[in-house]
Amino acid sequence: MPGLALRFRRPWWTRQSQLWRLRHPHLWPGGSFDRADQASTIKYALLRLPKAERDVFVLNRFRAWDYLQIGRHLGLTAEEVESRFAAAIFRLSQMVDFIESL
């Protein structure tokens, strides 16, 4: 489509203007967490993943489904599932590292 430009948007937790969300979590509907508690931080980061990546991550890690089962359940190929899982791991590690650096 001519004239349609894709724009890369950085995640909110990497934008300086959005750091207030981490400093004052009670002011927004995202909820709060204890940065000293690793499980709480990971749960917080997991809930902020895009739904497509979160679904694949949860089904693989918590339900112990393999890529083929997840693919059949979500209507994806195994390669797409693997790609979404890798993206979820990458985003989670970025988010947790950023939160722990504050």
The first five atom37 places (N, CA, C, CB, O) and aatype in JSON, in Angstrom:
{
  "aatype": [12, 14, 7, 10, 0, 10, 1, 13, 1, 1, 14, 17, 17, 16, 1, 5, 15, 5, 10, 17, 1, 10, 1, 8, 14, 8, 10, 17, 14, 7, 7, 15, 13, 3, 1, 0, 3, 5, 0, 15, 16, 9, 11, 18, 0, 10, 10, 1, 10, 14, 11, 0, 6, 1, 3, 19, 13, 19, 10, 2, 1, 13, 1, 0, 17, 3, 18, 10, 5, 9, 7, 1, 8, 10, 7, 10, 16, 0, 6, 6, 19, 6, 15, 1, 13, 0, 0, 0, 9, 13, 1, 10, 15, 5, 12, 19, 3, 13, 9, 6, 15, 10],
  "atom_mask": [
    [1, 1, 1, 1, 1],
    [1, 1, 1, 1, 1],
    [1, 1, 1, 0, 1],
    [1, 1, 1, 1, 1],
    [1, 1, 1, 1, 1],
    [1, 1, 1, 1, 1],
    [1, 1, 1, 1, 1],
    [1, 1, 1, 1, 1],
    [1, 1, 1, 1, 1],
    [1, 1, 1, 1, 1],
    [1, 1, 1, 1, 1],
    [1, 1, 1, 1, 1],
    [1, 1, 1, 1, 1],
    [1, 1, 1, 1, 1],
    [1, 1, 1, 1, 1],
    [1, 1, 1, 1, 1],
    [1, 1, 1, 1, 1],
    [1, 1, 1, 1, 1],
    [1, 1, 1, 1, 1],
    [1, 1, 1, 1, 1],
    [1, 1, 1, 1, 1],
    [1, 1, 1, 1, 1],
    [1, 1, 1, 1, 1],
    [1, 1, 1, 1, 1],
    [1, 1, 1, 1, 1],
    [1, 1, 1, 1, 1],
    [1, 1, 1, 1, 1],
    [1, 1, 1, 1, 1],
    [1, 1, 1, 1, 1],
    [1, 1, 1, 0, 1],
    [1, 1, 1, 0, 1],
    [1, 1, 1, 1, 1],
    [1, 1, 1, 1, 1],
    [1, 1, 1, 1, 1],
    [1, 1, 1, 1, 1],
    [1, 1, 1, 1, 1],
    [1, 1, 1, 1, 1],
    [1, 1, 1, 1, 1],
    [1, 1, 1, 1, 1],
    [1, 1, 1, 1, 1],
    [1, 1, 1, 1, 1],
    [1, 1, 1, 1, 1],
    [1, 1, 1, 1, 1],
    [1, 1, 1, 1, 1],
    [1, 1, 1, 1, 1],
    [1, 1, 1, 1, 1],
    [1, 1, 1, 1, 1],
    [1, 1, 1, 1, 1],
    [1, 1, 1, 1, 1],
    [1, 1, 1, 1, 1],
    [1, 1, 1, 1, 1],
    [1, 1, 1, 1, 1],
    [1, 1, 1, 1, 1],
    [1, 1, 1, 1, 1],
    [1, 1, 1, 1, 1],
    [1, 1, 1, 1, 1],
    [1, 1, 1, 1, 1],
    [1, 1, 1, 1, 1],
    [1, 1, 1, 1, 1],
    [1, 1, 1, 1, 1],
    [1, 1, 1, 1, 1],
    [1, 1, 1, 1, 1],
    [1, 1, 1, 1, 1],
    [1, 1, 1, 1, 1],
    [1, 1, 1, 1, 1],
    [1, 1, 1, 1, 1],
    [1, 1, 1, 1, 1],
    [1, 1, 1, 1, 1],
    [1, 1, 1, 1, 1],
    [1, 1, 1, 1, 1],
    [1, 1, 1, 0, 1],
    [1, 1, 1, 1, 1],
    [1, 1, 1, 1, 1],
    [1, 1, 1, 1, 1],
    [1, 1, 1, 0, 1],
    [1, 1, 1, 1, 1],
    [1, 1, 1, 1, 1],
    [1, 1, 1, 1, 1],
    [1, 1, 1, 1, 1],
    [1, 1, 1, 1, 1],
    [1, 1, 1, 1, 1],
    [1, 1, 1, 1, 1],
    [1, 1, 1, 1, 1],
    [1, 1, 1, 1, 1],
    [1, 1, 1, 1, 1],
    [1, 1, 1, 1, 1],
    [1, 1, 1, 1, 1],
    [1, 1, 1, 1, 1],
    [1, 1, 1, 1, 1],
    [1, 1, 1, 1, 1],
    [1, 1, 1, 1, 1],
    [1, 1, 1, 1, 1],
    [1, 1, 1, 1, 1],
    [1, 1, 1, 1, 1],
    [1, 1, 1, 1, 1],
    [1, 1, 1, 1, 1],
    [1, 1, 1, 1, 1],
    [1, 1, 1, 1, 1],
    [1, 1, 1, 1, 1],
    [1, 1, 1, 1, 1],
    [1, 1, 1, 1, 1],
    [1, 1, 1, 1, 1]
  ],
  "atom_positions": [
    [[0.84, -1.18, 0.0], [0.0, 0.0, 0.0], [0.89, 1.24, 0.0], [-0.95, 0.0, 1.21], [1.66, 1.46, 0.94]],
    [[0.78, 2.04, -1.02], [1.6, 3.26, -1.06], [1.16, 4.24, 0.03], [1.51, 3.92, -2.44], [-0.03, 4.38, 0.34]],
    [[2.14, 4.88, 0.58], [1.84, 5.89, 1.59], [1.68, 5.32, 3.0], [0.0, 0.0, 0.0], [1.55, 6.08, 3.96]],
    [[1.68, 4.0, 3.12], [1.52, 3.38, 4.43], [2.91, 3.05, 4.97], [0.62, 2.11, 4.36], [3.56, 2.11, 4.5]],
    [[3.35, 3.8, 5.92], [4.68, 3.58, 6.49], [4.55, 2.89, 7.84], [5.46, 4.93, 6.64], [3.74, 3.29, 8.68]],
    [[5.34, 1.87, 8.02], [5.36, 1.2, 9.32], [6.27, 2.0, 10.24], [5.83, -0.28, 9.19], [7.38, 2.39, 9.87]],
    [[5.8, 2.22, 11.42], [6.57, 3.02, 12.36], [6.98, 2.14, 13.54], [5.75, 4.24, 12.85], [6.14, 1.49, 14.16]],
    [[8.25, 2.13, 13.83], [8.74, 1.36, 14.96], [8.5, 2.16, 16.24], [10.25, 1.02, 14.79], [8.92, 3.31, 16.36]],
    [[7.82, 1.53, 17.17], [7.58, 2.17, 18.46], [8.32, 1.41, 19.54], [6.06, 2.24, 18.78], [8.18, 0.19, 19.68]],
    [[9.1, 2.14, 20.28], [9.81, 1.51, 21.37], [8.81, 1.15, 22.46], [10.92, 2.43, 21.92], [7.81, 1.85, 22.64]],
    [[9.08, 0.07, 23.21], [8.2, -0.27, 24.33], [8.17, 0.87, 25.35], [8.67, -1.58, 25.0], [9.14, 1.61, 25.49]],
    [[7.06, 1.0, 26.05], [6.88, 2.15, 26.93], [7.94, 2.19, 28.03], [5.51, 2.12, 27.56], [8.33, 3.28, 28.45]],
    [[8.42, 1.05, 28.49], [9.36, 1.05, 29.6], [10.75, 1.55, 29.19], [9.47, -0.33, 30.19], [11.6, 1.76, 30.06]],
    [[11.0, 1.74, 27.88], [12.29, 2.27, 27.43], [12.21, 3.76, 27.09], [12.78, 1.5, 26.21], [13.22, 4.37, 26.75]],
    [[11.03, 4.33, 27.17], [10.88, 5.76, 26.87], [10.97, 6.59, 28.14], [9.55, 6.02, 26.16], [10.26, 6.32, 29.11]],
    [[11.82, 7.57, 28.13], [12.04, 8.42, 29.29], [10.75, 9.06, 29.78], [13.05, 9.51, 28.95], [10.54, 9.2, 30.99]],
    [[9.88, 9.43, 28.86], [8.63, 10.1, 29.25], [7.66, 9.18, 29.97], [7.97, 10.67, 28.03], [6.7, 9.65, 30.57]],
    [[7.89, 7.87, 29.93], [6.96, 6.93, 30.54], [7.48, 6.31, 31.84], [6.65, 5.84, 29.57], [6.82, 5.44, 32.41]],
    [[8.63, 6.75, 32.31], [9.2, 6.18, 33.53], [8.35, 6.45, 34.77], [10.58, 6.72, 33.75], [8.49, 5.76, 35.78]],
    [[7.47, 7.45, 34.7], [6.59, 7.72, 35.83], [5.74, 6.5, 36.16], [5.69, 8.93, 35.52], [5.34, 6.32, 37.31]],
    [[5.45, 5.67, 35.15], [4.64, 4.47, 35.39], [5.33, 3.53, 36.38], [4.36, 3.73, 34.07], [4.67, 2.89, 37.2]],
    [[6.65, 3.45, 36.29], [7.38, 2.6, 37.22], [7.55, 3.26, 38.58], [8.74, 2.24, 36.64], [7.54, 2.58, 39.6]],
    [[7.72, 4.58, 38.59], [7.89, 5.29, 39.85], [6.59, 5.41, 40.64], [8.46, 6.67, 39.6], [6.61, 5.43, 41.87]],
    [[5.47, 5.49, 39.93], [4.16, 5.68, 40.57], [3.14, 4.7, 40.0], [3.67, 7.14, 40.37], [2.18, 5.12, 39.35]],
    [[3.31, 3.4, 40.24], [2.42, 2.42, 39.63], [0.97, 2.52, 40.1], [2.92, 1.04, 39.91], [0.06, 2.05, 39.42]],
    [[0.75, 3.13, 41.27], [-0.61, 3.25, 41.77], [-1.44, 4.27, 40.97], [-0.59, 3.66, 43.24], [-2.66, 4.32, 41.12]],
    [[-0.78, 5.06, 40.13], [-1.49, 6.09, 39.37], [-2.02, 5.6, 38.02], [-0.58, 7.25, 39.14], [-2.72, 6.35, 37.33]],
    [[-1.72, 4.39, 37.64], [-2.2, 3.88, 36.36], [-2.7, 2.46, 36.53], [-1.08, 3.93, 35.29], [-2.3, 1.78, 37.48]],
    [[-3.57, 2.0, 35.64], [-4.23, 0.71, 35.83], [-3.32, -0.5, 35.62], [-5.37, 0.61, 34.9], [-3.79, -1.64, 35.71]],
    [[-2.03, -0.28, 35.36], [-1.13, -1.4, 35.17], [-0.8, -2.14, 36.44], [0.0, 0.0, 0.0], [-0.24, -3.24, 36.39]],
    [[-1.13, -1.59, 37.56], [-0.87, -2.25, 38.83], [0.51, -1.98, 39.36], [0.0, 0.0, 0.0], [1.29, -1.26, 38.74]],
    [[0.82, -2.56, 40.49], [2.11, -2.32, 41.11], [2.82, -3.65, 41.37], [1.95, -1.54, 42.43], [2.22, -4.72, 41.25]],
    [[4.08, -3.55, 41.71], [4.88, -4.72, 42.01], [6.03, -4.3, 42.9], [5.38, -5.4, 40.71], [6.35, -3.12, 43.01]],
    [[6.65, -5.29, 43.52], [7.81, -5.05, 44.37], [9.05, -5.38, 43.56], [7.74, -5.89, 45.68], [9.28, -6.55, 43.23]],
    [[9.86, -4.37, 43.23], [11.03, -4.61, 42.39], [12.06, -5.5, 43.06], [11.67, -3.29, 42.01], [12.87, -6.12, 42.38]],
    [[12.04, -5.59, 44.38], [12.99, -6.44, 45.1], [12.62, -7.92, 44.98], [13.06, -6.03, 46.57], [13.47, -8.79, 45.16]],
    [[11.38, -8.2, 44.7], [10.9, -9.58, 44.58], [10.95, -9.99, 43.11], [9.45, -9.73, 45.14], [10.21, -9.47, 42.29]],
    [[11.84, -10.95, 42.79], [12.04, -11.34, 41.4], [10.79, -11.95, 40.79], [13.19, -12.32, 41.31], [10.47, -11.67, 39.63]],
    [[10.07, -12.76, 41.53], [8.85, -13.38, 41.0], [7.82, -12.31, 40.66], [8.27, -14.39, 42.01], [7.14, -12.41, 39.63]],
    [[7.69, -11.31, 41.5], [6.74, -10.22, 41.25], [7.14, -9.43, 40.01], [6.67, -9.29, 42.48], [6.29, -9.04, 39.21]],
    [[8.44, -9.2, 39.84], [8.93, -8.47, 38.68], [8.67, -9.25, 37.39], [10.43, -8.18, 38.83], [8.24, -8.67, 36.39]],
    [[8.92, -10.55, 37.41], [8.7, -11.37, 36.22], [7.21, -11.45, 35.89], [9.28, -12.79, 36.42], [6.83, -11.38, 34.72]],
    [[6.38, -11.59, 36.91], [4.93, -11.62, 36.67], [4.47, -10.3, 36.05], [4.18, -11.88, 37.99], [3.67, -10.3, 35.11]],
    [[4.97, -9.19, 36.58], [4.63, -7.87, 36.06], [5.05, -7.76, 34.59], [5.31, -6.76, 36.9], [4.28, -7.29, 33.76]],
    [[6.27, -8.2, 34.28], [6.77, -8.13, 32.91], [5.97, -9.06, 31.99], [8.26, -8.49, 32.86], [5.67, -8.69, 30.85]],
    [[5.62, -10.23, 32.48], [4.86, -11.19, 31.68], [3.48, -10.64, 31.31], [4.71, -12.51, 32.43], [3.01, -10.85, 30.19]],
    [[2.85, -9.95, 32.24], [1.52, -9.39, 31.97], [1.57, -8.25, 30.96], [0.89, -8.91, 33.26], [0.54, -7.88, 30.4]],
    [[2.74, -7.68, 30.74], [2.87, -6.58, 29.79], [3.3, -7.03, 28.4], [3.85, -5.58, 30.31], [3.44, -6.2, 27.5]],
    [[3.51, -8.32, 28.21], [3.83, -8.82, 26.86], [2.62, -8.68, 25.95], [4.29, -10.3, 26.92], [1.48, -8.72, 26.41]],
    [[2.86, -8.52, 24.64], [1.74, -8.57, 23.71], [1.04, -9.92, 23.81], [2.22, -8.31, 22.24], [1.68, -10.94, 24.07]],
    [[-0.27, -9.94, 23.62], [-1.07, -11.14, 23.83], [-0.56, -12.34, 23.03], [-2.51, -10.87, 23.47], [-0.51, -13.45, 23.55]],
    [[-0.19, -12.12, 21.78], [0.27, -13.23, 20.94], [1.51, -13.89, 21.52], [0.56, -12.73, 19.51], [1.63, -15.12, 21.52]],
    [[2.44, -13.07, 22.02], [3.66, -13.62, 22.6], [3.39, -14.22, 23.98], [4.74, -12.54, 22.71], [3.95, -15.27, 24.32]],
    [[2.56, -13.58, 24.75], [2.23, -14.09, 26.09], [1.54, -15.44, 26.02], [1.34, -13.08, 26.84], [1.84, -16.33, 26.81]],
    [[0.62, -15.61, 25.08], [-0.09, -16.88, 24.93], [0.88, -18.02, 24.64], [-1.14, -16.79, 23.82], [0.8, -19.09, 25.25]],
    [[1.8, -17.8, 23.71], [2.77, -18.82, 23.35], [3.68, -19.13, 24.54], [3.62, -18.37, 22.14], [3.94, -20.29, 24.84]],
    [[4.14, -18.1, 25.23], [5.02, -18.29, 26.38], [4.33, -19.09, 27.49], [5.49, -16.94, 26.92], [4.9, -20.04, 28.02]],
    [[3.11, -18.71, 27.82], [2.38, -19.38, 28.9], [2.09, -20.84, 28.55], [1.06, -18.64, 29.2], [2.26, -21.72, 29.39]],
    [[1.67, -21.09, 27.32], [1.38, -22.46, 26.92], [2.63, -23.34, 26.93], [0.74, -22.49, 25.54], [2.57, -24.52, 27.27]],
    [[3.77, -22.76, 26.55], [4.99, -23.54, 26.52], [5.58, -23.73, 27.92], [6.01, -22.87, 25.63], [5.95, -24.85, 28.28]],
    [[5.67, -22.68, 28.71], [6.34, -22.77, 30.0], [5.46, -23.29, 31.13], [6.86, -21.42, 30.38], [5.95, -24.04, 31.98]],
    [[4.21, -22.93, 31.15], [3.35, -23.3, 32.28], [2.48, -24.52, 31.99], [2.48, -22.14, 32.65], [2.13, -25.26, 32.92]],
    [[2.13, -24.74, 30.74], [1.33, -25.91, 30.38], [2.18, -27.02, 29.77], [0.23, -25.53, 29.42], [1.69, -28.13, 29.56]],
    [[3.45, -26.73, 29.49], [4.42, -27.68, 28.93], [3.98, -28.23, 27.57], [4.63, -28.84, 29.91], [4.21, -29.4, 27.27]],
    [[3.35, -27.41, 26.76], [2.98, -27.81, 25.41], [4.17, -27.6, 24.5], [1.73, -27.02, 24.9], [4.95, -26.66, 24.7]],
    [[4.33, -28.47, 23.5], [5.39, -28.25, 22.53], [4.89, -27.31, 21.43], [5.88, -29.61, 21.93], [3.72, -26.94, 21.39]],
    [[5.81, -26.94, 20.53], [5.47, -25.95, 19.5], [4.36, -26.44, 18.58], [6.7, -25.62, 18.67], [3.53, -25.64, 18.14]],
    [[4.33, -27.73, 18.28], [3.28, -28.25, 17.39], [1.9, -28.17, 18.05], [3.59, -29.71, 17.0], [0.93, -27.79, 17.4]],
    [[1.82, -28.51, 19.34], [0.54, -28.42, 20.04], [0.06, -26.97, 20.11], [0.66, -29.0, 21.47], [-1.11, -26.68, 19.86]],
    [[0.98, -26.07, 20.43], [0.61, -24.66, 20.5], [0.16, -24.16, 19.14], [1.79, -23.82, 21.02], [-0.82, -23.43, 19.02]],
    [[0.9, -24.57, 18.09], [0.55, -24.17, 16.73], [-0.84, -24.63, 16.33], [0.0, 0.0, 0.0], [-1.61, -23.88, 15.74]],
    [[-1.16, -25.88, 16.66], [-2.5, -26.39, 16.35], [-3.57, -25.63, 17.12], [-2.59, -27.88, 16.66], [-4.63, -25.33, 16.58]],
    [[-3.29, -25.34, 18.37], [-4.26, -24.64, 19.21], [-4.5, -23.2, 18.75], [-3.78, -24.63, 20.67], [-5.63, -22.72, 18.77]],
    [[-3.43, -22.52, 18.32], [-3.55, -21.11, 17.93], [-3.64, -20.9, 16.42], [-2.37, -20.35, 18.46], [-3.78, -19.77, 15.96]],
    [[-3.56, -21.99, 15.65], [-3.64, -21.85, 14.19], [-2.37, -21.28, 13.58], [0.0, 0.0, 0.0], [-2.43, -20.5, 12.63]],
    [[-1.21, -21.68, 14.12], [0.08, -21.18, 13.65], [0.95, -22.35, 13.23], [0.78, -20.34, 14.74], [0.68, -23.5, 13.58]],
    [[2.01, -22.04, 12.48], [3.0, -23.07, 12.18], [3.97, -23.16, 13.36], [3.76, -22.75, 10.85], [4.03, -22.26, 14.2]],
    [[4.72, -24.25, 13.41], [5.71, -24.41, 14.48], [6.77, -23.32, 14.42], [6.37, -25.8, 14.39], [7.27, -22.88, 15.46]],
    [[7.12, -22.88, 13.21], [8.12, -21.82, 13.06], [7.59, -20.49, 13.62], [8.5, -21.66, 11.58], [8.34, -19.74, 14.24]],
    [[6.32, -20.2, 13.38], [5.73, -18.98, 13.93], [5.68, -19.03, 15.45], [4.32, -18.76, 13.37], [5.92, -18.02, 16.12]],
    [[5.36, -20.19, 15.99], [5.33, -20.35, 17.44], [6.72, -20.14, 18.01], [4.79, -21.75, 17.83], [6.89, -19.45, 19.01]],
    [[7.72, -20.74, 17.37], [9.1, -20.58, 17.84], [9.54, -19.13, 17.79], [10.05, -21.44, 17.01], [10.21, -18.65, 18.71]],
    [[9.16, -18.43, 16.74], [9.5, -17.02, 16.59], [8.83, -16.18, 17.68], [9.08, -16.51, 15.21], [9.47, -15.31, 18.27]],
    [[7.56, -16.44, 17.95], [6.86, -15.69, 19.0], [7.43, -15.99, 20.38], [5.36, -16.01, 18.97], [7.52, -15.11, 21.23]],
    [[7.83, -17.25, 20.6], [8.41, -17.62, 21.88], [9.75, -16.9, 22.07], [8.6, -19.14, 21.96], [10.03, -16.38, 23.16]],
    [[10.57, -16.87, 21.03], [11.86, -16.17, 21.1], [11.65, -14.68, 21.35], [12.67, -16.37, 19.8], [12.38, -14.07, 22.14]],
    [[10.66, -14.09, 20.7], [10.37, -12.67, 20.92], [9.91, -12.42, 22.35], [9.29, -12.18, 19.93], [10.27, -11.41, 22.96]],
    [[9.12, -13.34, 22.9], [8.64, -13.2, 24.28], [9.81, -13.27, 25.26], [7.61, -14.3, 24.62], [9.88, -12.46, 26.19]],
    [[10.72, -14.21, 25.06], [11.9, -14.34, 25.92], [12.74, -13.07, 25.84], [12.74, -15.57, 25.53], [13.2, -12.56, 26.86]],
    [[12.94, -12.56, 24.63], [13.73, -11.34, 24.44], [13.09, -10.15, 25.15], [13.88, -11.03, 22.95], [13.77, -9.42, 25.88]],
    [[11.79, -9.96, 24.95], [11.1, -8.83, 25.59], [11.12, -8.95, 27.11], [9.65, -8.73, 25.09], [11.34, -7.97, 27.82]],
    [[10.88, -10.17, 27.62], [10.9, -10.38, 29.06], [12.27, -10.04, 29.64], [10.54, -11.82, 29.39], [12.36, -9.36, 30.66]],
    [[13.33, -10.51, 29.0], [14.66, -10.23, 29.52], [14.97, -8.74, 29.48], [15.71, -11.0, 28.73], [15.59, -8.21, 30.41]],
    [[14.56, -8.05, 28.41], [14.76, -6.61, 28.32], [14.02, -5.88, 29.45], [14.29, -6.08, 26.96], [14.58, -5.02, 30.13]],
    [[12.77, -6.25, 29.63], [11.94, -5.58, 30.62], [12.45, -5.82, 32.04], [10.49, -6.05, 30.5], [12.53, -4.88, 32.83]],
    [[12.79, -7.07, 32.35], [13.27, -7.39, 33.69], [14.6, -6.7, 33.94], [13.4, -8.92, 33.88], [14.82, -6.15, 35.03]],
    [[15.5, -6.71, 32.97], [16.78, -6.02, 33.13], [16.57, -4.53, 33.38], [17.66, -6.23, 31.9], [17.23, -3.94, 34.24]],
    [[15.66, -3.94, 32.63], [15.4, -2.51, 32.8], [14.83, -2.21, 34.18], [14.44, -2.01, 31.71], [15.26, -1.27, 34.85]],
    [[13.86, -3.0, 34.61], [13.24, -2.77, 35.92], [14.27, -2.93, 37.03], [12.07, -3.73, 36.14], [14.29, -2.15, 37.98]],
    [[15.11, -3.95, 36.93], [16.11, -4.17, 37.96], [17.21, -3.11, 37.97], [16.72, -5.54, 37.78], [17.89, -2.93, 38.98]],
    [[17.38, -2.4, 36.85], [18.4, -1.36, 36.79], [17.95, -0.05, 37.44], [18.79, -1.11, 35.35], [18.76, 0.84, 37.67]],
    [[16.66, 0.07, 37.73], [16.16, 1.32, 38.32], [16.57, 1.47, 39.78], [14.64, 1.38, 38.21], [16.22, 2.46, 40.42]]
  ]
}
